[in-house]
Amino acid sequence: MAPQTKAQRSEAAKKGAATRQRNAASDAGKRAKQATKQATSAGGEAAKSVGRAVKSAGKAASTRAR
């Protein structure tokens, strides 16, 4: 295989840098989406937990009233 010229090495380096930059941006977007999804899920779980606590407290109060 013939050795690369300086121009070819430079072009390959620029192409590699552009690819790494594009991949990093893509990964950052995926991480942000994942964090948003996780935060939303955590909020939903907290609401369910409060709902369950209120329900059990209501049941306990109704059994004491009888």
Biopython code that builds the backbone (N, CA, C, O; Angstrom):
import numpy as np
from Bio.PDB.StructureBuilder import StructureBuilder

atoms = [
    (1, "MET", "N", (0.851, -1.176, 0.000)),
    (1, "MET", "CA", (0.000, 0.000, 0.000)),
    (1, "MET", "C", (0.896, 1.239, 0.000)),
    (1, "MET", "O", (1.900, 1.295, 0.710)),
    (2, "ALA", "N", (0.515, 2.228, -0.808)),
    (2, "ALA", "CA", (1.322, 3.442, -0.928)),
    (2, "ALA", "C", (1.149, 4.320, 0.308)),
    (2, "ALA", "O", (0.066, 4.373, 0.890)),
    (3, "PRO", "N", (2.211, 5.001, 0.704)),
    (3, "PRO", "CA", (2.075, 5.888, 1.870)),
    (3, "PRO", "C", (1.148, 7.075, 1.556)),
    (3, "PRO", "O", (1.033, 7.517, 0.413)),
    (4, "GLN", "N", (0.505, 7.564, 2.599)),
    (4, "GLN", "CA", (-0.407, 8.704, 2.424)),
    (4, "GLN", "C", (0.381, 9.991, 2.253)),
    (4, "GLN", "O", (1.474, 10.149, 2.798)),
    (5, "THR", "N", (-0.191, 10.901, 1.490)),
    (5, "THR", "CA", (0.414, 12.223, 1.373)),
    (5, "THR", "C", (-0.038, 13.055, 2.566)),
    (5, "THR", "O", (-0.955, 12.676, 3.294)),
    (6, "LYS", "N", (0.609, 14.176, 2.751)),
    (6, "LYS", "CA", (0.258, 15.065, 3.860)),
    (6, "LYS", "C", (-1.189, 15.535, 3.731)),
    (6, "LYS", "O", (-1.897, 15.627, 4.734)),
    (7, "ALA", "N", (-1.635, 15.832, 2.520)),
    (7, "ALA", "CA", (-3.011, 16.286, 2.283)),
    (7, "ALA", "C", (-4.017, 15.190, 2.645)),
    (7, "ALA", "O", (-5.069, 15.469, 3.221)),
    (8, "GLN", "N", (-3.686, 13.943, 2.304)),
    (8, "GLN", "CA", (-4.574, 12.834, 2.620)),
    (8, "GLN", "C", (-4.674, 12.615, 4.123)),
    (8, "GLN", "O", (-5.758, 12.352, 4.644)),
    (9, "ARG", "N", (-3.543, 12.723, 4.823)),
    (9, "ARG", "CA", (-3.557, 12.574, 6.285)),
    (9, "ARG", "C", (-4.394, 13.674, 6.922)),
    (9, "ARG", "O", (-5.176, 13.426, 7.841)),
    (10, "SER", "N", (-4.219, 14.886, 6.423)),
    (10, "SER", "CA", (-4.966, 16.024, 6.956)),
    (10, "SER", "C", (-6.468, 15.832, 6.742)),
    (10, "SER", "O", (-7.271, 16.081, 7.642)),
    (11, "GLU", "N", (-6.833, 15.391, 5.551)),
    (11, "GLU", "CA", (-8.240, 15.171, 5.242)),
    (11, "GLU", "C", (-8.829, 14.074, 6.127)),
    (11, "GLU", "O", (-9.947, 14.202, 6.628)),
    (12, "ALA", "N", (-8.075, 13.005, 6.312)),
    (12, "ALA", "CA", (-8.543, 11.909, 7.158)),
    (12, "ALA", "C", (-8.705, 12.362, 8.611)),
    (12, "ALA", "O", (-9.654, 11.968, 9.289)),
    (13, "ALA", "N", (-7.776, 13.188, 9.080)),
    (13, "ALA", "CA", (-7.856, 13.693, 10.452)),
    (13, "ALA", "C", (-9.086, 14.576, 10.634)),
    (13, "ALA", "O", (-9.770, 14.484, 11.654)),
    (14, "LYS", "N", (-9.372, 15.429, 9.655)),
    (14, "LYS", "CA", (-10.544, 16.309, 9.736)),
    (14, "LYS", "C", (-11.839, 15.490, 9.722)),
    (14, "LYS", "O", (-12.782, 15.776, 10.460)),
    (15, "LYS", "N", (-11.858, 14.472, 8.869)),
    (15, "LYS", "CA", (-13.037, 13.612, 8.782)),
    (15, "LYS", "C", (-13.262, 12.870, 10.100)),
    (15, "LYS", "O", (-14.394, 12.751, 10.569)),
    (16, "GLY", "N", (-12.168, 12.369, 10.696)),
    (16, "GLY", "CA", (-12.268, 11.677, 11.974)),
    (16, "GLY", "C", (-12.755, 12.592, 13.084)),
    (16, "GLY", "O", (-13.572, 12.201, 13.917)),
    (17, "ALA", "N", (-12.241, 13.819, 13.083)),
    (17, "ALA", "CA", (-12.657, 14.785, 14.105)),
    (17, "ALA", "C", (-14.133, 15.121, 13.962)),
    (17, "ALA", "O", (-14.852, 15.225, 14.956)),
    (18, "ALA", "N", (-14.584, 15.291, 12.723)),
    (18, "ALA", "CA", (-15.995, 15.597, 12.485)),
    (18, "ALA", "C", (-16.889, 14.442, 12.945)),
    (18, "ALA", "O", (-17.956, 14.662, 13.519)),
    (19, "THR", "N", (-16.447, 13.224, 12.689)),
    (19, "THR", "CA", (-17.215, 12.050, 13.112)),
    (19, "THR", "C", (-17.295, 11.972, 14.632)),
    (19, "THR", "O", (-18.363, 11.719, 15.189)),
    (20, "ARG", "N", (-16.168, 12.187, 15.298)),
    (20, "ARG", "CA", (-16.179, 12.156, 16.777)),
    (20, "ARG", "C", (-17.080, 13.239, 17.341)),
    (20, "ARG", "O", (-17.798, 13.006, 18.313)),
    (21, "GLN", "N", (-17.049, 14.419, 16.740)),
    (21, "GLN", "CA", (-17.890, 15.527, 17.209)),
    (21, "GLN", "C", (-19.370, 15.189, 17.013)),
    (21, "GLN", "O", (-20.191, 15.439, 17.895)),
    (22, "ARG", "N", (-19.700, 14.623, 15.860)),
    (22, "ARG", "CA", (-21.084, 14.246, 15.564)),
    (22, "ARG", "C", (-21.564, 13.169, 16.530)),
    (22, "ARG", "O", (-22.686, 13.230, 17.033)),
    (23, "ASN", "N", (-20.713, 12.192, 16.784)),
    (23, "ASN", "CA", (-21.077, 11.119, 17.719)),
    (23, "ASN", "C", (-21.252, 11.645, 19.139)),
    (23, "ASN", "O", (-22.151, 11.205, 19.856)),
    (24, "ALA", "N", (-20.401, 12.580, 19.551)),
    (24, "ALA", "CA", (-20.512, 13.160, 20.892)),
    (24, "ALA", "C", (-21.825, 13.925, 21.038)),
    (24, "ALA", "O", (-22.477, 13.851, 22.079)),
    (25, "ALA", "N", (-22.210, 14.657, 19.997)),
    (25, "ALA", "CA", (-23.470, 15.411, 20.045)),
    (25, "ALA", "C", (-24.657, 14.464, 20.122)),
    (25, "ALA", "O", (-25.620, 14.712, 20.847)),
    (26, "SER", "N", (-24.576, 13.382, 19.371)),
    (26, "SER", "CA", (-25.648, 12.388, 19.387)),
    (26, "SER", "C", (-25.767, 11.750, 20.764)),
    (26, "SER", "O", (-26.870, 11.583, 21.285)),
    (27, "ASP", "N", (-24.636, 11.396, 21.348)),
    (27, "ASP", "CA", (-24.637, 10.781, 22.678)),
    (27, "ASP", "C", (-25.192, 11.737, 23.726)),
    (27, "ASP", "O", (-25.923, 11.322, 24.625)),
    (28, "ALA", "N", (-24.843, 13.019, 23.609)),
    (28, "ALA", "CA", (-25.333, 14.006, 24.567)),
    (28, "ALA", "C", (-26.854, 14.125, 24.470)),
    (28, "ALA", "O", (-27.537, 14.235, 25.488)),
    (29, "GLY", "N", (-27.371, 14.104, 23.267)),
    (29, "GLY", "CA", (-28.823, 14.157, 23.074)),
    (29, "GLY", "C", (-29.510, 12.945, 23.674)),
    (29, "GLY", "O", (-30.566, 13.066, 24.294)),
    (30, "LYS", "N", (-28.910, 11.779, 23.490)),
    (30, "LYS", "CA", (-29.483, 10.559, 24.055)),
    (30, "LYS", "C", (-29.474, 10.610, 25.578)),
    (30, "LYS", "O", (-30.440, 10.209, 26.227)),
    (31, "ARG", "N", (-28.365, 11.113, 26.146)),
    (31, "ARG", "CA", (-28.281, 11.211, 27.616)),
    (31, "ARG", "C", (-29.318, 12.192, 28.158)),
    (31, "ARG", "O", (-29.919, 11.939, 29.202)),
    (32, "ALA", "N", (-29.534, 13.309, 27.460)),
    (32, "ALA", "CA", (-30.519, 14.285, 27.914)),
    (32, "ALA", "C", (-31.925, 13.686, 27.866)),
    (32, "ALA", "O", (-32.725, 13.879, 28.782)),
    (33, "LYS", "N", (-32.210, 12.964, 26.796)),
    (33, "LYS", "CA", (-33.520, 12.329, 26.652)),
    (33, "LYS", "C", (-33.739, 11.305, 27.760)),
    (33, "LYS", "O", (-34.823, 11.215, 28.336)),
    (34, "GLN", "N", (-32.690, 10.537, 28.048)),
    (34, "GLN", "CA", (-32.754, 9.518, 29.085)),
    (34, "GLN", "C", (-32.995, 10.154, 30.460)),
    (34, "GLN", "O", (-33.791, 9.650, 31.253)),
    (35, "ALA", "N", (-32.299, 11.265, 30.730)),
    (35, "ALA", "CA", (-32.453, 11.941, 32.023)),
    (35, "ALA", "C", (-33.858, 12.501, 32.176)),
    (35, "ALA", "O", (-34.449, 12.425, 33.253)),
    (36, "THR", "N", (-34.392, 13.065, 31.095)),
    (36, "THR", "CA", (-35.746, 13.609, 31.137)),
    (36, "THR", "C", (-36.758, 12.503, 31.408)),
    (36, "THR", "O", (-37.672, 12.655, 32.219)),
    (37, "LYS", "N", (-36.573, 11.392, 30.711)),
    (37, "LYS", "CA", (-37.486, 10.259, 30.891)),
    (37, "LYS", "C", (-37.424, 9.737, 32.321)),
    (37, "LYS", "O", (-38.447, 9.402, 32.918)),
    (38, "GLN", "N", (-36.209, 9.672, 32.861)),
    (38, "GLN", "CA", (-36.029, 9.167, 34.221)),
    (38, "GLN", "C", (-36.665, 10.120, 35.242)),
    (38, "GLN", "O", (-37.301, 9.677, 36.198)),
    (39, "ALA", "N", (-36.487, 11.427, 35.032)),
    (39, "ALA", "CA", (-37.071, 12.407, 35.956)),
    (39, "ALA", "C", (-38.591, 12.347, 35.915)),
    (39, "ALA", "O", (-39.251, 12.432, 36.951)),
    (40, "THR", "N", (-39.139, 12.202, 34.724)),
    (40, "THR", "CA", (-40.594, 12.111, 34.580)),
    (40, "THR", "C", (-41.106, 10.861, 35.277)),
    (40, "THR", "O", (-42.123, 10.895, 35.970)),
    (41, "SER", "N", (-40.403, 9.775, 35.089)),
    (41, "SER", "CA", (-40.799, 8.512, 35.703)),
    (41, "SER", "C", (-40.742, 8.623, 37.224)),
    (41, "SER", "O", (-41.634, 8.131, 37.917)),
    (42, "ALA", "N", (-39.704, 9.263, 37.742)),
    (42, "ALA", "CA", (-39.555, 9.417, 39.188)),
    (42, "ALA", "C", (-40.692, 10.252, 39.753)),
    (42, "ALA", "O", (-41.198, 9.957, 40.836)),
    (43, "GLY", "N", (-41.102, 11.294, 39.030)),
    (43, "GLY", "CA", (-42.222, 12.127, 39.470)),
    (43, "GLY", "C", (-43.508, 11.329, 39.526)),
    (43, "GLY", "O", (-44.301, 11.484, 40.454)),
    (44, "GLY", "N", (-43.715, 10.482, 38.541)),
    (44, "GLY", "CA", (-44.905, 9.643, 38.512)),
    (44, "GLY", "C", (-44.918, 8.656, 39.654)),
    (44, "GLY", "O", (-45.965, 8.411, 40.253)),
    (45, "GLU", "N", (-43.768, 8.085, 39.961)),
    (45, "GLU", "CA", (-43.674, 7.131, 41.071)),
    (45, "GLU", "C", (-43.958, 7.823, 42.404)),
    (45, "GLU", "O", (-44.603, 7.246, 43.280)),
    (46, "ALA", "N", (-43.479, 9.054, 42.558)),
    (46, "ALA", "CA", (-43.738, 9.790, 43.804)),
    (46, "ALA", "C", (-45.232, 10.052, 43.961)),
    (46, "ALA", "O", (-45.774, 9.925, 45.059)),
    (47, "ALA", "N", (-45.892, 10.414, 42.877)),
    (47, "ALA", "CA", (-47.332, 10.671, 42.922)),
    (47, "ALA", "C", (-48.088, 9.394, 43.290)),
    (47, "ALA", "O", (-49.025, 9.428, 44.087)),
    (48, "LYS", "N", (-47.672, 8.269, 42.705)),
    (48, "LYS", "CA", (-48.330, 6.996, 43.029)),
    (48, "LYS", "C", (-48.135, 6.654, 44.505)),
    (48, "LYS", "O", (-49.050, 6.170, 45.170)),
    (49, "SER", "N", (-46.926, 6.914, 45.003)),
    (49, "SER", "CA", (-46.628, 6.605, 46.391)),
    (49, "SER", "C", (-47.508, 7.430, 47.332)),
    (49, "SER", "O", (-48.037, 6.907, 48.312)),
    (50, "VAL", "N", (-47.660, 8.712, 47.031)),
    (50, "VAL", "CA", (-48.516, 9.582, 47.848)),
    (50, "VAL", "C", (-49.954, 9.091, 47.778)),
    (50, "VAL", "O", (-50.656, 9.047, 48.789)),
    (51, "GLY", "N", (-50.383, 8.725, 46.582)),
    (51, "GLY", "CA", (-51.755, 8.215, 46.423)),
    (51, "GLY", "C", (-51.995, 6.971, 47.251)),
    (51, "GLY", "O", (-53.042, 6.830, 47.883)),
    (52, "ARG", "N", (-51.023, 6.064, 47.248)),
    (52, "ARG", "CA", (-51.162, 4.835, 48.041)),
    (52, "ARG", "C", (-51.201, 5.151, 49.539)),
    (52, "ARG", "O", (-51.956, 4.529, 50.286)),
    (53, "ALA", "N", (-50.392, 6.110, 49.972)),
    (53, "ALA", "CA", (-50.361, 6.479, 51.385)),
    (53, "ALA", "C", (-51.699, 7.077, 51.813)),
    (53, "ALA", "O", (-52.215, 6.765, 52.886)),
    (54, "VAL", "N", (-52.253, 7.936, 50.966)),
    (54, "VAL", "CA", (-53.551, 8.555, 51.278)),
    (54, "VAL", "C", (-54.634, 7.482, 51.332)),
    (54, "VAL", "O", (-55.495, 7.505, 52.210)),
    (55, "LYS", "N", (-54.587, 6.548, 50.394)),
    (55, "LYS", "CA", (-55.588, 5.484, 50.347)),
    (55, "LYS", "C", (-55.520, 4.625, 51.605)),
    (55, "LYS", "O", (-56.548, 4.304, 52.201)),
    (56, "SER", "N", (-54.298, 4.251, 52.010)),
    (56, "SER", "CA", (-54.168, 3.402, 53.193)),
    (56, "SER", "C", (-54.569, 4.168, 54.457)),
    (56, "SER", "O", (-55.155, 3.596, 55.376)),
    (57, "ALA", "N", (-54.248, 5.467, 54.497)),
    (57, "ALA", "CA", (-54.659, 6.275, 55.649)),
    (57, "ALA", "C", (-56.182, 6.372, 55.722)),
    (57, "ALA", "O", (-56.771, 6.324, 56.802)),
    (58, "GLY", "N", (-56.802, 6.510, 54.558)),
    (58, "GLY", "CA", (-58.286, 6.559, 54.519)),
    (58, "GLY", "C", (-58.881, 5.246, 54.987)),
    (58, "GLY", "O", (-59.864, 5.232, 55.728)),
    (59, "LYS", "N", (-58.287, 4.145, 54.558)),
    (59, "LYS", "CA", (-58.794, 2.833, 55.000)),
    (59, "LYS", "C", (-58.647, 2.684, 56.513)),
    (59, "LYS", "O", (-59.550, 2.187, 57.186)),
    (60, "ALA", "N", (-57.511, 3.115, 57.037)),
    (60, "ALA", "CA", (-57.271, 2.984, 58.480)),
    (60, "ALA", "C", (-58.277, 3.843, 59.258)),
    (60, "ALA", "O", (-58.792, 3.419, 60.293)),
    (61, "ALA", "N", (-58.548, 5.032, 58.762)),
    (61, "ALA", "CA", (-59.490, 5.910, 59.430)),
    (61, "ALA", "C", (-60.896, 5.339, 59.399)),
    (61, "ALA", "O", (-61.634, 5.442, 60.378)),
    (62, "SER", "N", (-61.267, 4.739, 58.278)),
    (62, "SER", "CA", (-62.639, 4.198, 58.175)),
    (62, "SER", "C", (-62.805, 2.976, 59.068)),
    (62, "SER", "O", (-63.889, 2.759, 59.609)),
    (63, "THR", "N", (-61.761, 2.175, 59.236)),
    (63, "THR", "CA", (-61.900, 1.009, 60.106)),
    (63, "THR", "C", (-61.947, 1.417, 61.562)),
    (63, "THR", "O", (-62.597, 0.757, 62.372)),
    (64, "ARG", "N", (-61.253, 2.516, 61.910)),
    (64, "ARG", "CA", (-61.311, 3.014, 63.299)),
    (64, "ARG", "C", (-62.667, 3.616, 63.614)),
    (64, "ARG", "O", (-63.133, 3.548, 64.751)),
    (65, "ALA", "N", (-63.306, 4.208, 62.604)),
    (65, "ALA", "CA", (-64.593, 4.864, 62.823)),
    (65, "ALA", "C", (-65.696, 3.847, 63.082)),
    (65, "ALA", "O", (-66.696, 4.173, 63.722)),
    (66, "ARG", "N", (-65.531, 2.635, 62.600)),
    (66, "ARG", "CA", (-66.580, 1.607, 62.770)),
    (66, "ARG", "C", (-66.637, 1.122, 64.146)),
    (66, "ARG", "O", (-67.458, 0.261, 64.463)),
]
sb = StructureBuilder()
sb.init_structure("model")
sb.init_model(0)
sb.init_chain("A")
sb.init_seg("    ")
for serial, (resi, resn, name, xyz) in enumerate(atoms, 1):
    if name == "N":
        sb.init_residue(resn, " ", resi, " ")
    sb.init_atom(name, np.array(xyz, "f"), 0.0, 1.0, " ", f" {name:<3s}", serial, name[0])
structure = sb.get_structure()
